[in-house]
Amino acid sequence: MEKPPRDKEMPLWEHLAELGQRMKKVIVLFIVVFIVMWMPAPAGDGGLLSVVTSFFVTGEYRPLAYWIFSQTINPIVADLNKTAQIKIALIAGEVWNPLAAVMYSALYLTALIVFPLFVYEMWLYIQPALYPHEERAIKKYLGIALLLFYGGNLFGIYIIYPTLFRFIAGLSKLLGVEQIFSVSSVVNTWIQISFWTGVIFLTPLVMAILAEICLLNPWYLAEYRPLVYAAALILIAIITPDTTLISTMLTFIPFSILFEIGLVWTKRIVKKCPEVRRHREF
């Protein structure tokens, strides 16, 4: 078999050197963004000046990473605290929890921002070793993968997380339990839900890639739809952080929709696969 047209014979150390140069850009950007995430966030609706006044004048320090997280949790807490029945407070819980909350949120948000550059640099690194049809296939699905992953993150942050938080707060009130939450656990739940929802949203893409290389038969998979849904429900229940099954069901619903979309999509892709066509005719 002929080599890819742009593939060049290179010693291993040259490959590693090139990979190191590309990863250096990613690491530098990661460090810069991570530092920015620790900068004071704007106070109120102000601009750059409010960043200065929020720390050097007022003495208040709200790291940008935690401020971004608080934009999703504070409206929920404020809305629930308006009622006389539900009062919520976030506490440190342990000595290092406030630092851990900022650290985790800064690391995750930095990873989300830097991830596209990482994907781009890895693409440039492997591109010369690809055949033209492989390159076309990756180009076709790479942008879709990023959109699905970030779309899943947003769905987890703005749909699943608020619903779960409101449910837990309401349940605590019914049980007569004081609603005081550790800020570190709240941030960890926020990160876990957003990340795993992003991964779940990649379902149709994974199906499309398997169909592209003729390893998936959508008609055969559709026959075992109940088993697929049962296995997915168990897996989602394992990876979601709560035991109430609220986030499990809220994640399973978009999964089932995306799975059905994936079936329709892959039926068009596998038309070029003779083995799949024969199985369908059979």
N, C-alpha and C positions, 0 to 999 in steps of 0.2 A: 504494500500500500504506500502510495506517495505521501510525503510529508506535507503539512500545511504550507501554503506558498510563502508565508512570512516567517516560518520557523527557522531559527538559526541554531547551529550547533554551538553550545557554550558550556564551559566548565561549570561544575556545580557552584563553585565559589562566586562566579559572576552572576549566576541566577540569584544566589542569596544576597549578593551586594545590591543588585537591582531591587529586590524585594525590600531590603533594609532601607534604601533611599526612599522608596514609596511609602513605607510605613513611618518613616521619619516625619513626613508631612502630616500624616494622620495624628501622630503623637504630639507634634507641636501644636496643631489646632486643638487637640483635646485638652492640652494643658492651658492654652489661652482661654478657651471657652469655660473650662472648669474654674479658672481664676475669676472670670467675669461673673460666674454664678455665685461667687462669694461677695461680690460687690454690693453695697447698699442699694436697695430697690427704691424707686421714686416714691416720694411721700404724696399721697392723695392723687390729684390729677396733674401734678406738676411735671416739668420736663427734666432736663439735665441738672438745672439748678436745685431741684428738689432732692436729687440724689445726694448733693453736698449737704443741704440743710437737714436731711433726714438723719444724718450721722454726726457731722461735725458741729452742727448748731444745736439740734435737739438732743443729741446723745443716743437716740434710738437706732438700733441696728437690726435691719431686716434683710438678710441675704436674698439676693435676687432669686435663687433657686427655691427657697422656702416661700418667697412672695408669690411665685408662679403657682406653687402648690396651693397656697392659701386662697388664691382666686377661685379655686374649685370647691374648697371646703368651707370657707367663711360664709358665703351666701346661704349654704345649707344650715349651718349652725345658727346664723342670725335669724333665719326664717323659723326654725324650730324654737328658738329662744323667745320669739315674740309671744308665744302662747304661755299661759300660766301652768300648763300641764307638763311641758317638756323643757328642761333646762340642761344644757350640755356644757361641759368644760373640758378643755385639753390641758393636761398636766405633763410634767416631765416624767414622773414615775420613778425613774432612776437617774443617777448622777449624769451619765453620759448620753441619755436619750435625746436631749435637744441637739447636741452635736451630731449624733447619729442621724437624726431626722434631716438635718441640713445636708450632711454628707451623702446620704442615700439619694435624696432628691437632686442634689448637684451632679452626682455621678450618672444618674439615669437620664436627666435632661441633657447633659453633655453628650452622652452616648447617642441619644436621639438626633442631636444636631450634627454630630461628626460622622454618623453612620453612612450617609450618602457619599461623603468623600472617601471613606474606607472602601465602599463598593466600587466607586469609580477607579480608584487606584488599583484595586485587585483586578478589575476588568482590563485596564491597560496592561497589567502584568501578564495575564493569561491570553490576551487577544492574539499575539503572534503564534501561539500554539494551536489555534483553533482552525478547523476547516471552514470554508465559507458558509456551509449550511448550519454549522454549529454556531458561528458568529451571528447569523441572522436569527436563529432561535433564541439566543440569549438576549439580543437586542429587543426582540419582540416581547419578552416576558420581564425584563429587568425593571422597566418603569412601572409596569403593572404591580410587580411585587412590592415596590416601595410605597405606591399609593394604597395598596391593600393593608400593608403593615401599619402605616401611619393612620389610615382610616380606622383600623381596629383599635389603635391606642386612643384615638379621640372618642370612639364609641364607649370604650371602657371607662374613660375619665368622666364623660358628660352624661352617660346613660346608666351604665351598670353601677358605678361607684355611688352616685347620689341616691339611687334607688335602694341599694344595700344599706347605706348609712342611715337613711330615713327609717327603714324597716327595723334595724337594730335599735335605733333610738326609741321607736314606738314600742318595741317588744320590752325594752328595759323599763319603760314607764309602766306597762301592764304588769310586769313582775315586781314592781316596787323597788327596783334596783337603781341606785344612784348612778347617773350617767356621766361618769368621769373617765375619759379615755387617755391613754398614753399617746403622746404625739408621735413617738417613734413607730408604734404599731399602726397608727392611722396612715402614716406615710408609707410604711411597708405594704399595707393593704392596697393603697393607691397605686404603687408601682407594680405589684403582682398582677392586679386586675388589668391594668393598661397593657402590660407586656404580653400576658397570655392571650388577651383578646386580640392583640395584633397578630400573634402567631396563628390563632384560630382563623382569622380572616384570610390567611394564605391558603386555605383549603382548596379553592378552585384552581389556584395557580399550580399547586402540587399535582392535582389531578391532570391539568393540562400538560405539564411537563412529562408525566408518566405516559400520557396518551401520545405525546409527540414522538416518543421513542418506542411506541407500540408495546408498552408494558401494562397498559390498563385497557380493559374492555368495559365501556360504560354500560352496555346492555347486561353483561354478566353482573356488574356491580349493582345495577338497579334491581336485579332479582333478589339480592341479599340486602336490600335497603334496611329492613328491620334490624338485622344484625349490625350493620354499620352504625345505625342510630344508637343502638344499645351500647356498643363499644365506645362511641363518641361521648355518650352521656356519662359513662363510668370514668373515662379519661378526663373529661372536663371537671367532674366532681373531685377528682384527685388533685388537679392543678390549681383550681380556684381556692382562695384562702379561707372562705367562710364555710361553716358546717350547716348553714340554714337552707342550702340549695337555692337561695334566691339568685346569687350570682351564677350558679350553675345553669339554671333555667334561662336567665337573661343572656348567657353566652351560647347556650344550645340553640336558641331560636334563630339568631343570625347564622350559626353554623349550618343548620338544616336548610336555610334559604340559599346560602352560598354553595352547599353541597348539590342542591338541585340545579343551580346555575352551572356548576361544574359539570354535571351530567350532560346538560344540553350543549355546553361548550365542547366537551370532549367527543361527543358524537359527531361533531363536524370535523374535529382534528383527525380522528382515527380512520376516516374514509380512505386514507392513503395506505393503511396497514392491511395487507392481504390476509394475514392470519385472523385479524379481528373480524374482517368482513365474512370470512368463511364460517367463523363461529356464529355470527349473527344469522347467516343463511341456514345453518344447521338447526 
